[in-house]
Amino acid sequence: MVHTVEVNGIRVYAYHGCMKEEAIIGGHYVVDVELTTDFSAAAANDDLSETIDYVEVNHIVKEEMAIRSKLIEHVGQRIVNQLKQTFLTLKGVKVKVRKINPPINGHVEEVAIVIAENR
């Protein structure tokens, strides 16, 4: 069976960007994570160890977002890599990193990248 665990709207303040000012001032980010797995055993046994622990997902996102990158593509890939390394039962992972009010010429609510990978 294939099931999905989602952890959406992880809000962080981080210092990503190519501009010097972004490393100093920082900005708001929102990260969504979608993990594909089989949690049949957890559903039957009510056992956290047989599914994806979304507390750990949140921790991984916050830990990786705390490491400065010029590109959100880079930090997004680090999040994907760490999730795959941590949760060996993953069949697929999808991460969306949104940069809120990016400092670009014009009014833009957000920019985002999405990375989706299967095992």
C-alpha beads as a LAMMPS data file, in Angstrom:
LAMMPS data file: protein, C-alpha beads

119 atoms
118 bonds

1 atom types
1 bond types

-500.0 500.0 xlo xhi
-500.0 500.0 ylo yhi
-500.0 500.0 zlo zhi

Masses

1 110.0

Atoms # bond

1 1 1 0.000 0.000 0.000
2 1 1 1.009 3.593 -0.505
3 1 1 0.141 6.283 2.025
4 1 1 1.076 9.929 2.378
5 1 1 2.172 11.919 5.415
6 1 1 2.111 15.696 4.963
7 1 1 3.668 18.342 7.174
8 1 1 2.583 21.672 5.718
9 1 1 3.211 25.286 6.585
10 1 1 6.461 24.914 8.523
11 1 1 7.314 28.564 9.159
12 1 1 10.916 29.615 9.661
13 1 1 12.987 32.759 9.624
14 1 1 16.194 32.175 7.687
15 1 1 19.021 33.937 5.875
16 1 1 18.984 32.545 2.331
17 1 1 19.628 34.621 -0.760
18 1 1 22.273 35.878 -3.151
19 1 1 22.236 39.445 -1.840
20 1 1 24.502 40.458 1.073
21 1 1 21.551 42.102 2.793
22 1 1 19.651 38.802 2.914
23 1 1 22.466 37.252 4.942
24 1 1 22.115 40.067 7.473
25 1 1 18.386 40.820 7.506
26 1 1 16.923 37.388 6.697
27 1 1 13.374 36.666 5.708
28 1 1 10.300 34.517 6.183
29 1 1 9.968 31.073 4.599
30 1 1 7.279 28.408 4.545
31 1 1 8.080 24.765 3.827
32 1 1 5.652 21.973 2.894
33 1 1 6.696 18.316 3.008
34 1 1 4.889 15.337 1.484
35 1 1 6.218 11.861 2.244
36 1 1 4.998 8.693 0.547
37 1 1 5.319 5.473 2.531
38 1 1 3.350 2.457 3.725
39 1 1 1.977 3.054 7.201
40 1 1 -0.402 0.071 7.254
41 1 1 1.322 -1.410 10.316
42 1 1 1.123 1.885 12.216
43 1 1 -2.551 2.233 11.330
44 1 1 -3.249 -1.289 12.582
45 1 1 -1.009 -1.229 15.672
46 1 1 -1.132 2.434 16.727
47 1 1 2.698 2.399 16.796
48 1 1 4.652 5.566 15.961
49 1 1 7.791 3.601 15.131
50 1 1 5.995 2.116 12.093
51 1 1 5.285 5.438 10.388
52 1 1 6.856 8.832 9.693
53 1 1 7.352 10.908 12.842
54 1 1 6.272 14.399 11.790
55 1 1 8.029 15.898 14.823
56 1 1 11.282 14.659 13.279
57 1 1 10.229 16.015 9.867
58 1 1 9.720 19.452 11.414
59 1 1 13.101 19.200 13.156
60 1 1 14.906 18.284 9.913
61 1 1 13.340 21.192 8.028
62 1 1 14.235 23.705 10.731
63 1 1 17.774 22.331 11.034
64 1 1 18.450 22.532 7.288
65 1 1 16.785 25.944 6.932
66 1 1 19.149 27.260 9.634
67 1 1 22.138 26.583 7.337
68 1 1 22.561 29.568 5.036
69 1 1 22.341 28.983 1.289
70 1 1 22.348 31.400 -1.600
71 1 1 19.597 29.442 -3.332
72 1 1 16.392 27.926 -1.960
73 1 1 16.980 25.177 -4.529
74 1 1 20.058 24.183 -2.542
75 1 1 18.382 24.171 0.861
76 1 1 15.397 22.306 -0.602
77 1 1 17.670 19.561 -1.906
78 1 1 19.402 19.294 1.473
79 1 1 16.003 18.820 3.125
80 1 1 15.090 16.081 0.619
81 1 1 18.426 14.329 1.130
82 1 1 18.139 14.398 4.923
83 1 1 14.542 13.107 4.871
84 1 1 15.580 10.207 2.624
85 1 1 18.512 9.424 4.892
86 1 1 16.388 9.546 8.057
87 1 1 13.268 7.688 6.889
88 1 1 14.405 4.557 5.088
89 1 1 10.831 3.399 4.359
90 1 1 10.118 6.389 2.110
91 1 1 8.831 5.587 -1.347
92 1 1 8.813 9.235 -2.355
93 1 1 9.357 12.729 -1.040
94 1 1 8.185 16.145 -2.162
95 1 1 9.424 19.402 -0.636
96 1 1 8.191 22.908 -1.417
97 1 1 10.185 25.873 -0.103
98 1 1 8.484 29.267 -0.343
99 1 1 10.308 32.556 0.155
100 1 1 7.824 35.167 1.355
101 1 1 8.090 38.731 -0.028
102 1 1 11.373 38.191 -1.901
103 1 1 13.510 41.277 -2.463
104 1 1 13.009 41.600 -6.208
105 1 1 11.924 44.546 -8.300
106 1 1 8.151 44.543 -8.028
107 1 1 5.498 43.281 -5.678
108 1 1 5.734 39.486 -5.464
109 1 1 3.998 37.642 -2.656
110 1 1 6.320 34.648 -2.778
111 1 1 8.657 32.575 -4.903
112 1 1 8.875 28.814 -4.502
113 1 1 10.737 25.716 -5.579
114 1 1 9.406 22.168 -5.551
115 1 1 11.537 19.033 -5.485
116 1 1 9.891 15.629 -5.902
117 1 1 11.871 12.387 -5.843
118 1 1 11.009 8.720 -5.746
119 1 1 13.170 5.864 -4.501

Bonds

1 1 1 2
2 1 2 3
3 1 3 4
4 1 4 5
5 1 5 6
6 1 6 7
7 1 7 8
8 1 8 9
9 1 9 10
10 1 10 11
11 1 11 12
12 1 12 13
13 1 13 14
14 1 14 15
15 1 15 16
16 1 16 17
17 1 17 18
18 1 18 19
19 1 19 20
20 1 20 21
21 1 21 22
22 1 22 23
23 1 23 24
24 1 24 25
25 1 25 26
26 1 26 27
27 1 27 28
28 1 28 29
29 1 29 30
30 1 30 31
31 1 31 32
32 1 32 33
33 1 33 34
34 1 34 35
35 1 35 36
36 1 36 37
37 1 37 38
38 1 38 39
39 1 39 40
40 1 40 41
41 1 41 42
42 1 42 43
43 1 43 44
44 1 44 45
45 1 45 46
46 1 46 47
47 1 47 48
48 1 48 49
49 1 49 50
50 1 50 51
51 1 51 52
52 1 52 53
53 1 53 54
54 1 54 55
55 1 55 56
56 1 56 57
57 1 57 58
58 1 58 59
59 1 59 60
60 1 60 61
61 1 61 62
62 1 62 63
63 1 63 64
64 1 64 65
65 1 65 66
66 1 66 67
67 1 67 68
68 1 68 69
69 1 69 70
70 1 70 71
71 1 71 72
72 1 72 73
73 1 73 74
74 1 74 75
75 1 75 76
76 1 76 77
77 1 77 78
78 1 78 79
79 1 79 80
80 1 80 81
81 1 81 82
82 1 82 83
83 1 83 84
84 1 84 85
85 1 85 86
86 1 86 87
87 1 87 88
88 1 88 89
89 1 89 90
90 1 90 91
91 1 91 92
92 1 92 93
93 1 93 94
94 1 94 95
95 1 95 96
96 1 96 97
97 1 97 98
98 1 98 99
99 1 99 100
100 1 100 101
101 1 101 102
102 1 102 103
103 1 103 104
104 1 104 105
105 1 105 106
106 1 106 107
107 1 107 108
108 1 108 109
109 1 109 110
110 1 110 111
111 1 111 112
112 1 112 113
113 1 113 114
114 1 114 115
115 1 115 116
116 1 116 117
117 1 117 118
118 1 118 119
